[in-house]
Amino acid sequence: MLALQSFEDLFRENHAHCLAFAAHYTGDMHEAEEIVQQVFLKLWEKRDTIVITGPVKSYLFSAIRNAAISQWRKDAVRSEKETAYSQQRDAATQAAEVRELEQLYHQALERLPDRCREVFILSRHQQMKYAEIAATMNISVKTVENQMGKALKILHQELKEYLPLLTGFLF
């Protein structure tokens, strides 16, 4: 059994050494102080049942090392969980933004004049060359170029605030 006065003496004699040892393990003075306080608190809580065989300082240093390792593990697990949560949240947000952008794109596409929309869809969605579009629609290549230019201009205007997201996507 550890009496209060004996515990106070033990604390005063070993606290500075324990703190330096813990700081070496953690690299952070605040965290080191927390660990040392934990170790001394557990020692006090178990004062009626604890049996220390060997030097007290060795016992304290082992307890500090074990507490530091335990804290590292908890921090690593917490960090992994936070990273996974952040990635899931970012993916969900990005998916919602893509859906919204697709909806806005389709709405803008629907507002194009019929011929512009048809030329744009054949070019961008079906990857047809201007000559192929001209032959399919029975119009000149120059008309395809003009209609495509008009479609791009209108879509650019309609979606201008989203252009940084769309670069290389459609235009």
Beta strands, then each sheet from edge to edge (+ up, - down):
end
